[in-house]
Amino acid sequence: MTVPKNYRNSLDDGILTGLLCGPLISASLLYISLSMSSTDPPGDPVPAGWRIEPPMTLPNQAQTVTHLEALLLSRRYLVSLATFCATILLVHVSASWATEARHRRKLVVPEGEVSSVPRKEGRRTYLYVLFIISVTLWILCVRIALHETKLGIWQSMTYLEAVASSLFFQFSLYMCARVAHRGFTFGELGLVSFGATVLFMELLNLTMAKLWPATTPYIKTFRLPTPLLIYQIATIPGSLLTGFLLSPLLYLSRHIAQRPVRRLRYPEQKQKHRRLLALAFYAGSLLIVGGLIGLWARWCLGGRDPWVYAAWWMLEGTNKWTRPGLVAYWGLLISISVAGWTRQLARGRRWRQWGPRGSMHLNAAMVDPAVVPASPRYGAPTSTPAYAAYGVIMQNPSAGPPGSSPSPLAVPVELGDPNMPATPGESMLGLRLPNMPNLPNLPNLPNLPDLPNGANFSNVATDLLDAADKHVPTLSVNARRKFFHALAVVMFVPGIAVDPAFTHLAFSGAFALFTFTEYVRYFALYPFGAAVYLFMNEFLDSKDGGTVILSHFYLLTGCAASVWFEGPSRLLQFTGTLVLGVGDALASVVGKRLGRHRWFAANPKTIEGSAAFIGSVWVCAWLLRVIGTVEEFSDGRYLVVAGLAGLLEAFSVQNDNLTLPLYMWAMTVLLDVVRTVR
């Protein structure tokens, strides 16, 4: 029940990514466990150098299962789950093709719609629920038939797990497509929904093992059931659960912020209502995190308070100051980066020109937020809902400077009732310009054309800004985005090298923090919504055209997944950071500046950029081995893996922040670049 306009515009829908990436990662995890169990004595599933307490055990004396055996059985189930979800995804695609082929000749529908999908939201949701139930019943019958024929496919899944995973996977597909409108390709949607299903099944199995320990032979989680897994489930699904439970407040906050004052029932109470909704959301989040999620974490930790446990665990690093030192280091880097970029972007926005000649232009120096009222002049246009949620008005959003992303005015401006008279000193837009005499001296003023009486003042403003903009240093969107790739290297490499277990927990906390930041940005939560929106808007490219900004989630997930998988090799743990922080960034820079030979005419990627990706990843891995940070590995095999990842980076149009590190991690395991047992 989705239509083409629900997905990001892309030359490739990424169906192979959605179908194959999940099973590939699952097979890699299973291969690691098989390699460990094939040695005598079996390997230790806890990664070397990870300072964590031993995995949880169940008080079940009837059957003893070692941690490695439990991990092996769980990962066999993970492979079944991956193929199970891929089958459901293929059923959805086949049903969509068949249904559309039957309806195509009957109706003429607008662009971006399909004739087989109703345009009414209520009917669309109703039909999708029926379809979910039908697919679940069908695949449950297939599971029973496979059991009767003794084929062994999906037999590691119980009937309850089959029903629960089917319903949740399809629910995730629909919710992600609807909430993150135009944010995903179809393949990315399938991969993200599979990841959400994996976390949900770990949550379900861990909870069932705690509820019925006597009848549970082992804890069926795909990573070791340590406090790290408990905290990850509490932070990542917990942050999403918080938004789901408080969604009415979030919806009302965006609704009130988006509507013009003149269309509200109580326009004079708009700011008060926004403050109250934001306060209710913040209080509700504290209640859910400290109550529901905190109580579940306490229960799983054996009655230990999760906040106190985390505080004490901070002091259990190699030295007592190691983990607090990492936190201080990360905080310092983030503070410097945010402060520096805020200053740089403010300078860039100050005289940035928007709109065609002949329209009025304003800048941050002219508009003082303290004296810009909720203007009583004109209502906000509804054609740009993403900006209107903040009361921000855009003048021709496609007419930005070369290399820049669409951006609203530097200061959010709320417009109101057109029947109110203008106050003295107020423009037709309802803006006071108290700082106009303080404009800096501009060297190009003598070049302005003579202005006859009655000349349009907006032409003067345009020429003023044209002259000023030449003296403001700016960076392209690509350069801004690659800065954060480099920042990932500076932040994450020391953390993974010094304390990967603590970095595992920090990644989970950062993901939850990103989620709450996105709530604040998209739903215009007072008082930070507009500021966060304007800051993040400066880093958007063509892949961030949806309602939800996903690139920073992908960058974090790509770097963190190599640690979250808890592989036994240090090289595996560095894979995501090397691929995105070094390889992808250098491929972009070299390709744009030095690239001369494209792979083919329609592909913007160059051979020089791909070579930079392969060479930089291999050289950095070699340097890590020289300084003793990673173990010995096969240079030739690693070069082959880097070459395969470079080809994927060159030819895939999916978001490489997500797909590249996952693919390279899996291929590093399957090609046995590093011996996977100790």
N, C-alpha and C positions, 0 to 999 in steps of 0.2 A: 504493500500500500504506500510506496514511495514513488516519486516521479523524478525525472531528470533534474529539475530545478532544486531538489533537495540535496544534490551532490555538488562538489566542487567541479568547475569546468576543467576537463583534462582530456588529453588525446587518448589516454588509456584508462579504462575504468578500474584496472588493477585486480581483476577477478582472480588471476593466478596468484597474486599476493595473498588475497583472502583465503584461497583454498589450500595453498601449499606451505605458507610460512608457519602456521601453527603446528602442523604435523612435523615439519623439519626441526623446529626447536624441541618439540617433545621427544623425537627420536634421538636428538643429541643428548638430552638429559638422561634418557634411558641407556644410551651407549656408555655414558660416564659410569653409571651404576653397574652395568654389566662388566665393564673393565675392572672396577674395584673388586667385585665379587669373584672374578676369575683367578685372582692371585691367591697364593698361600703364604702367609695368612691373608685374609681379606683386608682391603684398605680401609682407612678411617674416613667415614663420610664427612666429618667435620674438617673444613679447610684448614690447612696449616697456617699457624700464626693468628688465628681468630680467637680472641679472648672473650669467649662466651661460656655460659654454663652448659652442661650436657643437655641433650634433647630430653623432652618430657617422656616419661614412661607411664604405662597404665598399671593399676594394681590388679593385674589379671595373672594368676598363677597357673591357670589351666594350660596356657600355651605361651611359650616364650618366643618372641620374634625380635631379632637384633635390629638395631637402628638401620644398618645397611640393607637387611632383608626387607624391612618395612619400606625403605626408600625405593628399593627395586620394584616391589609390588605396586607401590603408589605411582611410579613413573610408567609402568606398564598400563595402568589405568589412565594415566595422562595421555598416552598415545591413543588409546581408545577414545578418550574424550575429544582429542583433536580431530580425529577422523570422523567422529560422530557429529561435531559441529560443522565440519567441512561438508558433510553430506547434507545437513539441514540447509546450509548456505546454497548448495547446488540445487536443492529442491526449490528454494525460493527463486533462484534465477530461472530455472526451467518453467516453473509455474507462471512467472512474469512473462516470459517469452510466449508461452502458449496462450495465455489470456489476452495479451496484447495483439497477437496475430489474429485472434478471433474477433476482436473489437475494432481493429484498425480501419476497416472499410465502412464502418457504420457511422462514425462521428467525426466531426472536425473540431479539434480542441486547440486552445491557445498554445503558443510555444512554451516548452518546458513542462507541459502536462502530457498525460497519456490517456487515451480514451477508456481504458479498463479501470482506472482509479477514480472514484467519485471525488468531486471537488469540495463537498461538504465535510468538514472535519469530523463531526459526530458519526456520520455514516462510514467514513473511512476507518475510524478507530474501531467501530463495531465489527466491520468486515475483517479487519486485521486480527481481532481477538478470535473470531471464528476460525480464521486461517491458522493461527497459532495452535489452537486446540486440535484442529484436523491434522496438522503436520505432526504434532506430538503423539496423537493416537496412531498415526500411520507408522512412525518410526519405532514406537513401542511394539507394534505388531511385527515389524521387521526384526527387532531384537529377540522377540519370542521365537520367531521362525528360525533365526540363526542358532538359537539354543537347541531347538528340536532337531535341526539337521547336523548339530555338533560340528559346525564349521569353526568355532572358536573366536569369531569376530565379536567384539564388544562384550565378551563374556566376563570381563573384569568389572563391568558396571552392573550394579544392582538395578532393579526396576525403579526404585525410588530415585536413584542418581540419574537414571536416564530421563525420567519425567522432569525432575528439577532442573537439570542442565538444559534440556530442550526448551522449557518454558523461559528460563532466565536468558538464554542466548538470544532467543527471538525477541524477548522484551528489550534486551540491550540494543539489538539492531534497530528497533523502531524508535526507542527513546533517543539514542545517539543521533539518528538521522533527523529527528524532529527538533531536538534541543540545539544541536550544533548544525544548524541549517547551513548548507553549502560549505561545511568545514571539512568533510571527508570525501574521498573517492570511495567507490564501492569496496575496493580491496582493503583500504585502510579501515573502513567501517567494520568489515569482517574480522580483521586482525585485532582491533581494539575491543570488539565485543567478545572475542575469544579470550583475551586477557582478563576482561571483567568476569567472565564465566569461571575462569580458573581461580581467581580470588574468591568468588562466591562459593565454589565447591570446597575450597580449603576452609573457609569460614564454617560451612555447613558440616563438614566431616570433623573438624576440630571440636565444634560444639557438641555433636553427637557422641564423640568419644568421651567428652567430659560428663555428658548426661548419663550414658550407659557404658561405663568402663568395663563392667563384668562381661558384657556380650560383644565387646569390640576387640577383635584380635590384634589390631595395630592402628595407629593414627594415620589415616590416609591423607597425608599432605605431600605435596610435590617437592617441598624443601624440608629441611629438618625442623621438627616442631620445637624450636627454641623461642626464647622471648623476642628475638628479632622478628619472627613470623607473627607473633601475637601483636607486636607493636605495628607492624606493617598493615595487618588487617584492621587494626583499630584506627589508623591514621588515614589510609587511602579509601577503603570502602566507607569508613566512618565519616569522612568529610563529604562524600557524595550522599550518604544517608542524611546528613544534617541539611544539605540543600534540598533534598526531596521532602523531608518532613516540614521544612520551613518555606516551601515553595509558594504558599499563598502570600506570605509577607513579601517575598522577593518579587512576585508578580505585581502586587499593589505598588511597591516602591518604583518599579520601572513604569508602570501605568501612569502614576501621578507625575513622575518626572517628565514623561514624554508628552503628555497632553498640554496644550496651551492653557494659560490661565483662564482665558475667556470661556473655555469649554468645561471647566470644573464647576461642581455644584457650590463649593465654598472656596473661591479663588484666594481669598485673603488668608486662608488656613493652609495653603499649599506647603510652605516651608515647615510649618509646625507638624503637618502630617508626615512629611518625609523624615523629619527627625524622630518622630515617634515610631515609625516603621523600622528605621535603622536601629533604634535602641531595642526594639522588640526582637529584631533578628540577632543582634549581638548577645542579648540576654538569653535568647533561646539556644543559640549555639553553645554558650557556656553551660547551660543546663543539660543539653544533650551530650556534649563532650565529657563534662564532669560527672554526669549521671549515668545515662544509658551505656555509653561507650566505656566510660571509666569503670563501671561495675562489671561489665563483661570482661575487660582486661584484668581486673582484680581477681575475678573468678578463675580465669585461665592461668593466672600466675600463682595459683594456690593460696589465695587470700592476701597476697602482698599488695600494698598500695602501688599502683603503676607509676605515680608521680615520684614517690619516695624511692622506688626501685630505680627509676631512670636517673635520679639525682645521685644515688650511691654508685650506680654503674659508671657514671661520668668519671669517677675517681679510680676505676679499676683498669686503666690502660697500662701500657708498658711502664709509665711513671704516673704519679698522681696528677701531674700537670699536663700530660699528653693530650687528653681529650678536651679539657678546658682550653688548652692552647690552640687546638684545631678550631674550636668554636670561635675563639677570639680572632683567629686568622681569617676564617670565612666571613665573620661579621665585618672585619676591617675592609676586606676586598669588596664586599657588597656595598658598604657605605660609601667608599671612595667611588665605585663605579656609578652608583645611582646619583650621587651628588654631582659628579663630573658630567654625566650625561644630561642631567636636569639643567645644568648651567649651559652646556653646549646647545641643547635643543631649544632652550629659551632664547638664546642669541639667534639661532637660526629662524625661529618663528617670529622674532620681533619685527622684522621688516619683510617677511615673506609675502609675496603678492598672490592674491587669489582672485579669480573672476576675470572676466573680459574687461577691456578698456571701456570706460564709461560707467562702470559700477563703482560704488564707494568701497574703499579698502581701509581696514583698521588694523592696528597692531598692538602688541602688549604694552609698548611704551605709552601709547595714547590712552588706553583704556585702563583706568585704575579700578580694580575689583571692589575697592571700598566704596566707590561712588557710582557703580553701575547698578541701577535698581532693577527689579523685575519690571521691565519696561511696560508701560501702559499703552503702547502704540499698536504693534502688529502681532498677529498670531504666528506661531512657528509653523513652517511648512511641514507637511506630513509626508513628503516624498523621500525624505532621508531619515527613516526611523532610527537608524543606529546613532545618528548625531542628535536627533530631536529628543532622545531620552535624557539628555543632559541640558536641554535648552540651548544647544549649540547650533548656529545657523551657518551653513556652508554656501559660498558663492562659487558655483560651477566646480564641484569637487574634482572633476577630471582635469582641471587646468592648473596643476601644480608645476613647480619647477622641474626641469628634466632630472630624472633619476630619483624623484621623491615620491612618497606615497600620499594619497589623498589625506588631507588634514583639515580639521575645522579651524576656526579662529582660535587664537591663543587663549582667549578668556571666554568661558561659557557665558552666553547672553540669553536671557529669557525674554521672550516677547509676549505681549499680552493683548489687551482690548484695543481695537483700532478706533473706538469711539472716544477714547480719552484724549484730551488736548495735550499738546506737547508743552513741557515746562521750559522756562527760559534757559538757553544754552544747550538744549537737547536737540539732537538731530532727528531726522525723520525715522530713524531706526530706534529711537528712544535711548541713545547713548550720549553721555556727557563726555566731552573731550577736554579735561582740565589741563592736560600736559602738552597741549599742542604748541605753546611757545617754547617748550623745552626740547624741541627737535634738534638733533645735532647738526652741525654745519656739514653740508653735503657738497663735495667738490663739483658735482655735475649740475648744480643749480643754474649756472650761467647758460647751460646748454638747453634749458627749457625753452619751448617756443613762446613767443609773445602771446599774452592772453588778452584778447579783446574784452570789452565790457560784456557781461552776460555769459562768459565762458563757463563751461561745466566744471564745478569744483572737483568732481571725481577725477577728471583728467589730470589736475594738478596733483592729487593724492597718488595717482598711478605713477606719474613721473618721479615724484619724491621717493616712492618705494622702489622704483626701478633703480634709481641712483644708489639708495642705501643698501639694497640687496647685494650689490656687487662687492660690498666691503664686509659682508658677514660670512665667516667660514662655515661651510656645510660639508657633509659627507653623504655619499650615496646610501640608499637603503641597504644594499648588499654589504657595504663596509661596516655599517652599524650592526648588522646582524652577525657578521663574522667576528666582530669584537667579542660577542658573548661566547662564541665557539672557543676563542683563545682564552677567555676568562675561565671556561670550563677546565681547560688544561691546567691553568695556574691553581685553581681551587681543588680539583678532584685528584690530580696525580699525587700530591703530598698526602691527602687523606687515605687513598687506597694503599699507598706505600707504607704509611705509618700504622694505620689502624683500619683495615677494611671492614671489620665488624661494626665499628662505630660509624663509619661512612655509610654502611648499609642502612642503619637507623636514620642517619641524617638525610639520606635520599628520600626515605619515606616521609619524614617530617616536611621536607621541602615540597614534595608533591601535594601534601595537604595544604600547605601555605599557598601554593599556586592556585589551588582550587578555591580557597576562600577569597583570594585576590580577584579571581575571575568573577566570583559572585558580586564583589564590590563594584567591579568595573561595569559588567553588563547590566546589572540591575540598579545602577546609579545610586548606591547606598551612600547616604550622607555620613560624614562630610568628605569622603575620599574618592567617591565615584568619578567625578569629572577629572580630578588630577591624575588618577591612575589611567583613565581612558586616554587623556591627551599624551601622557608619557608613552604608553604602549603603542599608540597609533603611529608613532614615528618609526617603528620597526617592522611595519607590516609590508608584505609583498603579495604577489598574486595568489599564493597558496593560503593566505589568511583573509579570504574574502567572505568568510562565513560569519554567523552571529557570535560564535565562540572563537577566541584566538587560541590556536592549538600548537603553534610552533615551539613555544617555550616548554610546554608539556612534552612534546616529542623530543626536544633536545635533552631535557632532564631524564626522560625514560630511556632514551638511547644510551646515555652515559651510565645510568643506574642499573639497567637490566643485566649487564655483565657482572655486577656485584650481587644483584638480587638472585641470580641463578645459582649462586654459591658453588661455583666450579672449583675443583681442587687445584687449579693452576693459577699462579699470579698473572701470567700473560693473558689468560682468559678474562680476568677481572679488569685489566686495563684496556680491553678491546674497544669498548664503547667510547671511552675518552680519546683514544688514539684515532679512531675512525672519524669522529665528529670534530673533535677539538683541533686535530692536526690535519688529517687527510682531506676531509671535506672542505675545510677552510682554505687550505693551500690549493686544492683543485680549483676552487672558485676564483681565487686571486690570480693564480697563474693563467687559468683559462681566459679570464677577461683581459689581462694585461699583455700576455705573451702568446696566447693561443692564435694560431694561424690556420690550422687544419681541422675542420670539423669532421666528425665521424660520418655524417651524411648531411645533405643540404638542409633538411628540415630539422636537424638536431642542433641546438645551440651549444652543446658540449663539445669540447675540443680534445684532440689526442694529447696535446701538451698538458691540459688540465688533468686528464686521466693518469698520465705518466707521473705528474706531481703527486697525485693521490697515492699511487702505488709506492713510489719511492719514499715519500715522507713517512708513511705508516711503517714500512719495513725498517727504515733508518732509526726511527724512534724506538721501535721494539728492540733493535740491536743495541742501541744506547742503554736502554733499561737493563739489558742482559749484561753489558759491560760493567755497569756500576753495581751489579749484583741485586737489583730490585726484582728481576724475574729469573726463572730457571732457564736451563738450556732448552733450546728448541731447534727444530729443523729449519735452516735458512731457506732451503729450496721449497719446502712445502708451504712455509709461511708466505713466501713470495707468490706462490700459486694462489693461495687464498686471497692475498691482497689484490692480485690481478683479477680474480673473479669478482671481488667486491668493487674494484674499479670499473669493470664492465657494467655491473649493475648500476653504479652511480651514473655512468655515461648514458645508458639506454632507458632507464626507468624514469617515469614521470611521477611516481609516487613520492611522498614526502620522505626524502632520504634520511632525515633525522631519526625516523622510526625504523625504516626497513634495513638500512645499511648495517648498523651495528648488530642487529639481530641475525642477519644473514651471515656476516663475517664471523660472529661468535659460533654459530652452528657449524659452519664449514671448518673452522679451526679445530673443533671437537671431532667432527666426522673424518677429517683427513689426518687425525692423530698428529698434529703439529707438535704438541707437547705430550709426553707420556702421562696418561691420566690417572695413574695410580702411584702411590707412595710406598 
